Amino acid sequence: MDDEILEVVNEQGEVLRLAPRSEIHGNPSLIHRVVHVLVFNEKGELLLQKRSLKKDVAPGRWDTSVGGHVNPGESLIEAAKREMKEELGIDSEPEFLYSYIHTNPYETELVYTFSCTYEGSVSFNKDEIDEVKFWSIEEIMGHMDGTTLSDNFKQEISTYLSKIKQ
C-alpha cells in the first residue's frame, strides 16, 4: 500500500501527473485527491473511526467516518462508495456536499466530502481502524481543543458545520 500510485492535482482537481504515495506524503507542495464520507444515524449522530496505531497519519485519533485516496481514473462517487465498503462494510449511495483544501506540514489534500444516513451494521477494517462509535455533535465539539480528534477531522467538522448553517 505504501507504493500506491496517486494523481497529483492542482487546486481545481485537474490531474497534473501520477506519483507514488511515498513521494506525495511528506511533501505538502504536492496536492492529491481524497474522499470523506460523513455517516450519520437517524438521530443525527456522526460515526467516527478510531485510526489504527499503525497508521502514518494521526494514529490512535478519532477521525472522519470514511476517508481515502481517489485512485487514478476513478470518479469521486466510485471512490466514496469503494472506501465505505472497504472501511466499514457499508453499501450505500452517498451525497456530495462540498470540497476544500486540507494542508499540514506532512501533506496537502483536495478533500471531497460526501454524506449518508445509515442504520445498519458496520463491519470495520481492523487493519486500519481500532474502533467505531457514533458521536453527537455536542460530544465532538467538546473534544475540539484536545488530541482526541485528528487535525484533519477537526477541519472537516468545522467546514461541515459552517456549510450547513449557511
N, CA, C and O of each residue as an XYZ file, in Angstrom:
664
protein
N       0.822     -1.203      0.000
C       0.000      0.000      0.000
C       0.860      1.259      0.000
O       0.413      2.304     -0.473
N       2.098      1.181      0.526
C       2.952      2.356      0.585
C       3.368      2.848     -0.797
O       3.650      4.036     -0.955
N       3.415      1.982     -1.795
C       3.786      2.396     -3.134
C       2.570      2.620     -4.033
O       2.673      2.570     -5.259
N       1.436      2.864     -3.415
C       0.211      3.183     -4.125
C       0.482      4.376     -5.049
O       1.135      5.337     -4.641
N      -0.009      4.320     -6.276
C       0.158      5.416     -7.235
C      -1.067      6.320     -7.137
O      -2.205      5.854     -7.194
N      -0.815      7.621     -6.987
C      -1.883      8.610     -6.835
C      -1.726      9.710     -7.878
O      -0.658      9.879     -8.468
N      -2.796     10.446     -8.092
C      -2.764     11.581     -9.003
C      -2.352     12.833     -8.237
O      -2.923     13.149     -7.193
N      -1.370     13.530     -8.756
C      -1.022     14.856     -8.253
C      -1.924     15.820     -9.023
O      -1.976     15.782    -10.252
N      -2.638     16.686     -8.292
C      -3.615     17.586     -8.918
C      -3.319     19.033     -8.533
O      -2.537     19.309     -7.623
N      -3.974     19.957     -9.262
C      -3.919     21.357     -8.855
C      -5.121     21.641     -7.937
O      -5.889     20.734     -7.619
N      -5.273     22.883     -7.522
C      -6.344     23.218     -6.567
C      -7.752     23.018     -7.134
O      -8.719     22.950     -6.375
N      -7.875     22.925     -8.459
C      -9.171     22.673     -9.097
C      -9.411     21.175     -9.305
O     -10.463     20.784     -9.812
N      -8.461     20.349     -8.925
C      -8.621     18.906     -9.069
C      -8.187     18.364    -10.416
O      -8.411     17.190    -10.709
N      -7.564     19.205    -11.250
C      -7.094     18.747    -12.558
C      -5.799     17.955    -12.376
O      -4.879     18.388    -11.682
N      -5.750     16.795    -13.010
C      -4.596     15.904    -12.860
C      -3.376     16.482    -13.578
O      -3.439     16.844    -14.753
N      -2.263     16.559    -12.840
C      -1.007     17.052    -13.397
C      -0.088     15.898    -13.781
O       0.564     15.931    -14.825
N      -0.043     14.869    -12.919
C       0.805     13.711    -13.168
C       0.498     12.644    -12.132
O      -0.274     12.873    -11.201
N       1.099     11.492    -12.298
C       1.000     10.412    -11.319
C       2.282     10.372    -10.500
O       3.357     10.701    -11.000
N       2.164      9.965     -9.233
C       3.343      9.832     -8.368
C       3.044      8.794     -7.295
O       1.885      8.587     -6.936
N       4.087      8.137     -6.779
C       3.865      7.184     -5.691
C       3.470      7.899     -4.396
O       3.889      9.028     -4.137
N       2.674      7.229     -3.608
C       2.222      7.762     -2.318
C       3.409      8.208     -1.471
O       3.336      9.228     -0.786
N       4.499      7.451     -1.516
C       5.685      7.766     -0.714
C       6.295      9.118     -1.095
O       6.930      9.766     -0.263
N       6.106      9.544     -2.345
C       6.603     10.858     -2.775
C       5.639     11.970     -2.367
O       6.064     13.069     -2.014
N       4.343     11.677     -2.419
C       3.314     12.681     -2.130
C       3.196     12.942     -0.631
O       3.180     14.092     -0.191
N       3.112     11.851      0.158
C       3.065     12.020      1.609
C       4.445     12.478      2.057
O       5.450     11.854      1.716
N       4.498     13.550      2.808
C       5.769     14.117      3.229
C       6.157     15.337      2.407
O       7.145     16.005      2.714
N       5.378     15.634      1.354
C       5.652     16.798      0.514
C       4.359     17.597      0.327
O       3.599     17.340     -0.607
N       4.108     18.570      1.219
C       2.842     19.318      1.138
C       2.682     20.188     -0.111
O       1.615     20.765     -0.323
N       3.734     20.293     -0.945
C       3.577     21.057     -2.194
C       2.844     20.237     -3.257
O       2.405     20.787     -4.267
N       2.708     18.925     -3.037
C       2.003     18.052     -3.981
C       0.592     17.773     -3.455
O       0.423     17.157     -2.403
N      -0.404     18.228     -4.192
C      -1.808     18.051     -3.790
C      -2.321     16.733     -4.359
O      -2.072     16.413     -5.521
N      -3.040     15.971     -3.533
C      -3.698     14.750     -4.013
C      -5.155     14.750     -3.547
O      -5.513     15.391     -2.558
N      -5.985     14.009     -4.292
C      -7.432     13.989     -4.007
C      -7.786     12.877     -3.028
O      -7.281     11.758     -3.115
N      -8.671     13.218     -2.092
C      -9.230     12.230     -1.171
C     -10.738     12.437     -1.083
O     -11.258     13.513     -1.378
N     -11.419     11.377     -0.670
C     -12.853     11.473     -0.384
C     -13.066     11.218      1.097
O     -12.383     10.397      1.709
N     -14.027     11.935      1.659
C     -14.512     11.691      3.011
C     -16.002     11.422      2.907
O     -16.689     12.023      2.082
N     -16.502     10.523      3.738
C     -17.945     10.318      3.843
C     -18.312     10.467      5.308
O     -17.763      9.785      6.173
N     -19.241     11.363      5.573
C     -19.792     11.547      6.918
C     -21.012     10.637      7.023
O     -22.007     10.843      6.329
N     -20.933      9.637      7.890
C     -22.015      8.661      8.051
C     -22.791      9.019      9.316
O     -22.274      8.921     10.429
N     -24.039      9.434      9.121
C     -24.911      9.818     10.239
C     -25.936      8.719     10.483
O     -26.287      7.970      9.572
N     -26.415      8.627     11.734
C     -27.560      7.765     12.011
C     -28.822      8.627     12.026
O     -28.751      9.842     11.842
N     -29.968      7.999     12.244
C     -31.260      8.719     12.216
C     -31.341      9.793     13.303
O     -32.104     10.749     13.163
N     -30.568      9.651     14.381
C     -30.571     10.630     15.477
C     -29.671     11.827     15.178
O     -29.604     12.768     15.968
N     -28.978     11.793     14.037
C     -28.084     12.891     13.687
C     -26.690     12.756     14.289
O     -25.892     13.691     14.234
N     -26.400     11.587     14.865
C     -25.061     11.355     15.401
C     -24.133     10.945     14.255
O     -24.564     10.331     13.279
N     -22.865     11.294     14.391
C     -21.880     11.052     13.344
C     -20.976      9.892     13.744
O     -20.413      9.875     14.839
N     -20.846      8.928     12.844
C     -19.956      7.789     13.078
C     -18.508      8.239     12.894
O     -18.144      8.780     11.850
N     -17.692      8.012     13.916
C     -16.268      8.297     13.813
C     -15.496      6.994     13.922
O     -15.946      6.041     14.558
N     -14.330      6.964     13.293
C     -13.453      5.797     13.395
C     -12.211      6.190     14.169
O     -11.656      7.273     13.985
N     -11.787      5.282     15.041
C     -10.522      5.494     15.750
C      -9.434      4.839     14.906
O      -9.426      3.624     14.710
N      -8.526      5.661     14.414
C      -7.489      5.192     13.498
C      -6.533      4.232     14.202
O      -6.183      4.418     15.367
N      -6.124      3.214     13.472
C      -5.178      2.238     13.996
C      -3.882      2.927     14.416
O      -3.473      3.923     13.817
N      -3.250      2.392     15.439
C      -1.946      2.912     15.866
C      -0.867      2.670     14.815
O       0.220      3.242     14.895
N      -1.168      1.815     13.821
C      -0.211      1.525     12.737
C      -0.237      2.581     11.624
O       0.640      2.586     10.761
N      -1.234      3.472     11.639
C      -1.366      4.454     10.566
C      -0.256      5.498     10.648
O       0.197      5.841     11.740
N       0.189      6.010      9.480
C       1.248      7.020      9.486
C       0.718      8.424      9.732
O       1.486      9.311     10.104
N      -0.571      8.646      9.535
C      -1.186      9.940      9.796
C      -2.197      9.771     10.944
O      -3.075      8.911     10.876
N      -2.073     10.577     11.974
C      -2.999     10.623     13.116
C      -3.303      9.253     13.739
O      -4.471      8.921     13.937
N      -2.276      8.455     14.052
C      -2.539      7.152     14.673
C      -3.237      7.301     16.030
O      -2.881      8.165     16.831
N      -4.242      6.441     16.273
C      -4.935      6.436     17.556
C      -5.911      7.573     17.782
O      -6.465      7.705     18.873
N      -6.129      8.391     16.773
C      -7.074      9.518     16.937
C      -8.392      9.198     16.236
O      -8.446      8.417     15.286
N      -9.446      9.826     16.739
C     -10.772      9.671     16.131
C     -10.826     10.544     14.889
O     -10.335     11.673     14.885
N     -11.432     10.004     13.832
C     -11.378     10.647     12.523
C     -12.725     10.517     11.812
O     -13.654      9.878     12.305
N     -12.799     11.144     10.640
C     -13.974     11.107      9.769
C     -14.458      9.667      9.577
O     -13.651      8.738      9.566
N     -15.763      9.482      9.427
C     -16.361      8.150      9.265
C     -15.595      7.313      8.258
O     -15.218      6.175      8.537
N     -15.369      7.886      7.085
C     -14.695      7.192      5.984
C     -13.774      8.195      5.305
O     -14.148      9.349      5.099
N     -12.581      7.755      4.960
C     -11.673      8.623      4.229
C     -10.662      7.803      3.464
O     -10.159      6.795      3.961
N     -10.367      8.235      2.256
C      -9.368      7.510      1.485
C      -8.996      8.232      0.208
O      -9.657      9.181     -0.215
N      -7.931      7.761     -0.386
C      -7.437      8.336     -1.632
C      -8.345      7.991     -2.811
O      -8.994      6.945     -2.832
N      -8.372      8.888     -3.783
C      -9.034      8.638     -5.057
C      -7.995      7.973     -5.956
O      -6.912      8.521     -6.165
N      -8.314      6.813     -6.480
C      -7.392      6.099     -7.369
C      -7.327      6.771     -8.742
O      -8.291      7.415     -9.156
N      -6.208      6.629     -9.451
C      -6.112      7.202    -10.798
C      -7.260      6.718    -11.687
O      -7.534      5.522    -11.778
N      -7.925      7.680    -12.344
C      -9.019      7.352    -13.253
C     -10.347      7.072    -12.587
O     -11.345      6.865    -13.278
N     -10.391      7.061    -11.261
C     -11.622      6.738    -10.530
C     -12.451      8.003    -10.337
O     -11.900      9.073    -10.081
N     -13.773      7.885    -10.458
C     -14.637      9.031    -10.182
C     -14.741      9.231     -8.673
O     -14.460      8.321     -7.892
N     -15.143     10.424     -8.281
C     -15.273     10.724     -6.848
C     -16.318      9.835     -6.180
O     -16.090      9.339     -5.077
N     -17.455      9.630     -6.830
C     -18.510      8.795     -6.237
C     -18.045      7.339     -6.151
O     -18.348      6.652     -5.175
N     -17.314      6.865     -7.161
C     -16.772      5.499     -7.105
C     -15.820      5.361     -5.922
O     -15.859      4.363     -5.201
N     -14.965      6.364     -5.722
C     -14.005      6.327     -4.613
C     -14.732      6.335     -3.273
O     -14.376      5.584     -2.364
N     -15.751      7.186     -3.151
C     -16.504      7.269     -1.890
C     -17.180      5.933     -1.577
O     -17.114      5.449     -0.447
N     -17.825      5.344     -2.573
C     -18.511      4.066     -2.361
C     -17.519      2.937     -2.060
O     -17.784      2.085     -1.212
N     -16.380      2.934     -2.753
C     -15.362      1.912     -2.517
C     -14.810      2.014     -1.099
O     -14.670      1.005     -0.408
N     -14.499      3.224     -0.671
C     -13.953      3.422      0.674
C     -14.973      3.058      1.755
O     -14.600      2.497      2.786
N     -16.255      3.369      1.534
C     -17.299      2.999      2.501
C     -17.349      1.482      2.669
O     -17.462      0.965      3.781
N     -17.262      0.786      1.543
C     -17.310     -0.681      1.551
C     -16.059     -1.262      2.211
O     -16.156     -2.148      3.061
N     -14.871     -0.754      1.814
C     -13.609     -1.267      2.346
C     -13.444     -1.007      3.843
O     -13.015     -1.888      4.589
N     -13.785      0.202      4.275
C     -13.519      0.582      5.659
C     -14.602      0.141      6.635
O     -14.295     -0.261      7.757
N     -15.880      0.214      6.215
C     -16.981     -0.041      7.152
C     -17.950     -1.132      6.712
O     -18.864     -1.480      7.460
N     -17.763     -1.678      5.507
C     -18.687     -2.686      5.016
C     -20.047     -2.115      4.661
O     -21.034     -2.849      4.612
N     -20.111     -0.808      4.412
C     -21.382     -0.134      4.109
C     -21.542     -0.016      2.596
O     -20.642      0.447      1.895
N     -22.698     -0.443      2.110
C     -23.048     -0.321      0.699
C     -24.195      0.679      0.625
O     -25.351      0.314      0.837
N     -23.883      1.926      0.329
C     -24.882      2.987      0.339
C     -24.539      3.998     -0.734
O     -23.439      3.974     -1.286
N     -25.466      4.882     -1.032
C     -25.293      5.903     -2.066
C     -25.088      7.258     -1.380
O     -26.063      7.912     -1.009
N     -23.830      7.686     -1.208
C     -23.595      8.959     -0.524
C     -23.906     10.154     -1.425
O     -23.923     10.048     -2.651
N     -24.148     11.275     -0.785
C     -24.483     12.519     -1.483
C     -23.316     13.501     -1.341
O     -22.792     13.692     -0.244
N     -22.911     14.125     -2.459
C     -21.805     15.089     -2.420
C     -22.233     16.340     -1.660
O     -23.338     16.847     -1.856
N     -21.339     16.840     -0.778
C     -21.624     18.053     -0.011
C     -20.779     19.249     -0.450
O     -21.326     20.301     -0.781
N     -19.443     19.098     -0.457
C     -18.546     20.215     -0.725
C     -17.122     19.693     -0.885
O     -16.855     18.508     -0.684
N     -16.203     20.604     -1.252
C     -14.783     20.258     -1.281
C     -13.989     21.390     -0.650
O     -14.459     22.525     -0.569
N     -12.776     21.068     -0.202
C     -11.892     22.058      0.413
C     -10.462     21.519      0.383
O     -10.232     20.338      0.119
N      -9.516     22.399      0.657
C      -8.104     22.015      0.732
C      -7.732     21.846      2.202
O      -8.001     22.721      3.025
N      -7.112     20.710      2.523
C      -6.558     20.483      3.864
C      -5.050     20.382      3.705
O      -4.546     19.558      2.942
N      -4.336     21.230      4.436
C      -2.876     21.177      4.350
C      -2.265     21.207      5.738
O      -2.781     21.849      6.654
N      -1.167     20.504      5.871
C      -0.396     20.496      7.105
C       1.068     20.277      6.700
O       1.346     20.131      5.510
N       2.001     20.251      7.641
C       3.411     20.093      7.248
C       3.718     18.768      6.541
O       4.784     18.628      5.941
N       2.807     17.800      6.601
C       3.030     16.472      6.036
C       2.473     16.306      4.623
O       3.087     15.659      3.775
N       1.288     16.906      4.379
C       0.626     16.673      3.096
C      -0.396     17.764      2.795
O      -0.785     18.534      3.672
N      -0.821     17.810      1.531
C      -1.919     18.682      1.108
C      -2.926     17.829      0.352
O      -2.591     17.146     -0.616
N      -4.165     17.887      0.816
C      -5.235     17.093      0.211
C      -6.336     18.003     -0.328
O      -6.707     18.991      0.306
N      -6.846     17.659     -1.493
C      -8.072     18.248     -2.003
C      -9.165     17.266     -1.593
O      -9.292     16.182     -2.162
N      -9.949     17.667     -0.593
C     -10.931     16.778      0.030
C     -12.305     16.999     -0.595
O     -12.773     18.131     -0.712
N     -12.940     15.902     -0.993
C     -14.316     15.925     -1.493
C     -15.166     15.201     -0.453
O     -14.992     14.003     -0.229
N     -16.086     15.930      0.182
C     -16.874     15.367      1.273
C     -18.276     14.980      0.816
O     -18.972     15.750      0.154
N     -18.666     13.772      1.186
C     -19.989     13.215      0.927
C     -20.644     12.916      2.271
O     -19.979     12.932      3.306
N     -21.946     12.642      2.254
C     -22.607     12.189      3.484
C     -23.681     11.169      3.139
O     -24.155     11.090      2.006
N     -24.049     10.392      4.149
C     -25.167      9.466      4.021
C     -25.732      9.205      5.408
O     -25.076      9.450      6.421
N     -26.951      8.709      5.433
C     -27.572      8.258      6.679
C     -27.605      6.747      6.615
O     -28.002      6.162      5.607
N     -27.181      6.114      7.709
C     -27.059      4.661      7.717
C     -27.413      4.118      9.096
O     -26.965      4.636     10.119
N     -28.217      3.074      9.102
C     -28.647      2.465     10.358
C     -28.260      0.994     10.492
O     -28.538      0.373     11.517
N     -27.629      0.440      9.478
C     -27.324     -0.994      9.504
C     -26.095     -1.322     10.329
O     -25.572     -0.476     11.055
N     -25.649     -2.541     10.211
C     -24.459     -2.965     10.949
C     -23.204     -2.474     10.227
O     -23.199     -2.263      9.014
N     -22.147     -2.302     11.012
C     -20.871     -1.834     10.499
C     -19.837     -2.926     10.734
O     -19.704     -3.436     11.847
N     -19.116     -3.278      9.697
C     -18.056     -4.282      9.789
C     -16.757     -3.607      9.371
O     -16.410     -3.591      8.190
N     -16.037     -3.046     10.348
C     -14.890     -2.215     10.001
C     -13.609     -3.010      9.759
O     -13.433     -4.124     10.254
N     -12.724     -2.394      8.980
C     -11.440     -2.979      8.607
C     -10.482     -2.867      9.797
O      -9.989     -1.780     10.099
N     -10.224     -3.977     10.462
C      -9.416     -3.975     11.688
C      -7.932     -3.685     11.451
O      -7.198     -3.424     12.405
N      -7.479     -3.725     10.193
C      -6.101     -3.341      9.888
C      -5.925     -1.822      9.933
O      -4.836     -1.324     10.217
N      -7.001     -1.097      9.651
C      -6.921      0.358      9.574
C      -7.622      1.062     10.729
O      -7.306      2.210     11.040
N      -8.569      0.382     11.365
C      -9.440      1.013     12.347
C      -9.453      0.179     13.629
O      -9.606     -1.041     13.582
N      -9.291      0.849     14.778
C      -9.331      0.146     16.065
C     -10.741      0.073     16.642
O     -11.060     -0.852     17.390
N     -11.596      1.055     16.294
C     -12.926      1.132     16.910
C     -13.778      2.109     16.100
O     -13.241      3.011     15.457
N     -15.092      1.937     16.127
C     -16.021      2.914     15.555
C     -17.101      3.209     16.586
O     -17.458      2.353     17.395
N     -17.615      4.433     16.543
C     -18.639      4.829     17.510
C     -19.392      6.040     16.973
O     -18.801      6.916     16.342
N     -20.697      6.087     17.225
C     -21.479      7.275     16.882
C     -21.301      8.323     17.982
O     -21.384      8.008     19.169
N     -21.058      9.562     17.581
C     -20.867     10.692     18.490
C     -21.926     11.752     18.188
O     -22.275     11.966     17.027
N     -22.433     12.408     19.218
C     -23.300     13.571     18.996
C     -22.393     14.743     18.600
O     -21.202     14.743     18.911
N     -22.952     15.718     17.929
C     -22.176     16.906     17.543
C     -21.651     17.599     18.807
O     -20.536     18.121     18.807
N     -22.447     17.605     19.877
C     -22.029     18.225     21.141
C     -20.798     17.510     21.710
O     -19.865     18.161     22.179
N     -20.793     16.174     21.669
C     -19.637     15.402     22.141
C     -18.395     15.764     21.327
O     -17.317     15.984     21.879
N     -18.566     15.820     20.012
C     -17.443     16.148     19.129
C     -16.900     17.525     19.478
O     -15.689     17.696     19.616
N     -17.783     18.507     19.623
C     -17.349     19.875     19.899
C     -16.621     19.967     21.241
O     -15.756     20.825     21.418
N     -16.960     19.101     22.172
C     -16.299     19.071     23.468
C     -14.868     18.562     23.413
O     -14.126     18.685     24.388
N     -14.474     17.987     22.273
C     -13.114     17.457     22.117
C     -12.277     18.237     21.112
O     -11.189     17.794     20.742
N     -12.760     19.382     20.667
C     -12.057     20.130     19.617
C     -10.716     20.711     20.083
O      -9.835     20.950     19.257
N     -10.549     20.939     21.379
C      -9.310     21.545     21.870
C      -8.226     20.534     22.221
O      -7.064     20.910     22.376
N      -8.577     19.276     22.346
C      -7.597     18.280     22.785
C      -6.977     17.508     21.641
O      -6.984     17.954     20.494
N      -6.438     16.339     21.968
C      -5.779     15.496     20.970
C      -6.580     14.228     20.667
O      -6.067     13.308     20.029
N      -7.833     14.177     21.120
C      -8.679     13.013     20.870
C      -9.004     12.874     19.384
O      -9.014     11.767     18.844
N      -9.270     14.004     18.730
C      -9.677     14.025     17.315
C      -8.480     14.361     16.429
O      -7.585     15.102     16.834
N      -8.475     13.803     15.208
C      -7.412     14.139     14.258
C      -7.570     15.591     13.808
O      -8.679     16.124     13.779
N      -6.449     16.226     13.459
C      -6.499     17.604     12.968
C      -7.321     17.681     11.694
O      -8.061     18.642     11.485
N      -7.192     16.669     10.837
C      -7.945     16.633      9.598
C      -9.449     16.632      9.909
O     -10.213     17.370      9.288
N      -9.872     15.797     10.877
C     -11.292     15.746     11.208
C     -11.762     17.057     11.832
O     -12.894     17.474     11.589
N     -10.935     17.708     12.617
C     -11.330     18.999     13.197
C     -11.658     19.992     12.090
O     -12.634     20.736     12.185
N     -10.831     20.001     11.026
C     -11.134     20.889      9.897
C     -12.402     20.423      9.181
O     -13.221     21.244      8.768
N     -12.562     19.112      9.034
C     -13.748     18.565      8.362
C     -15.030     18.972      9.085
O     -15.959     19.479      8.457
N     -15.089     18.754     10.394
C     -16.330     19.036     11.124
C     -16.589     20.549     11.175
O     -17.741     20.979     11.126
N     -15.530     21.354     11.272
C     -15.717     22.811     11.245
C     -16.260     23.256      9.895
O     -17.148     24.106      9.832
N     -15.731     22.687      8.814
C     -16.225     23.005      7.468
C     -17.673     22.576      7.322
O     -18.503     23.329      6.815
N     -17.975     21.363      7.768
C     -19.348     20.849      7.681
C     -20.316     21.767      8.425
O     -21.348     22.159      7.880
N     -19.985     22.106      9.658
C     -20.899     22.929     10.454
C     -21.071     24.322      9.859
O     -22.160     24.890      9.943
N     -20.015     24.890      9.257
C     -20.143     26.209      8.632
C     -21.006     26.122      7.371
O     -21.751     27.054      7.068
N     -20.910     25.010      6.633
C     -21.679     24.862      5.389
C     -23.161     24.603      5.666
O     -24.013     25.120      4.944
N     -23.488     23.810      6.698
C     -24.902     23.511      6.930
C     -25.642     24.674      7.584
O     -26.872     24.704      7.593
N     -24.894     25.631      8.132
C     -25.532     26.795      8.755
C     -25.752     27.926      7.764
O     -26.359     28.941      8.105
N     -25.254     27.757      6.514
C     -25.400     28.825      5.502
C     -26.833     28.921      5.032
O     -27.151     29.756      4.185
